[in-house]
Amino acid sequence: MTRGSDYRLVVRRGSRCGGARVVTAMLTTGESRAARFGFIISKQVGTAVVRNTVRRRLKAVCAEALSRVPEGTDVVIRALPASATASFAELSADVNRCLDRLAKTRP
């Protein structure tokens, strides 16, 4: 996702799941297209180097999970400050847990 309006729509109207390191919001649009992911990583997470590292890790986790996310779904992942010190495995566990939980509750 690239537009701010898309992010706002998913965060405000989508289902949410929180964890210690990330908050995940998911919204099913009903469009016939691949799932889209967006990331929100504020300066509270750390310096630019740390934020980019967290973003790259989250992108890798989402690339692995893409086949499990239904078509036409938008997902926004907000990184919390604890994600700066988290390992790849910890981030992956948090994101996958939330994606599985949200997939079960979607209409």
Beta strands, then each sheet from edge to edge (+ up, - down):
strand 1: 15-18
strand 2: 22-28
strand 3: 36-41
strand 4: 73-79
sheet 1: 1+ 2- 4+ 3+
end
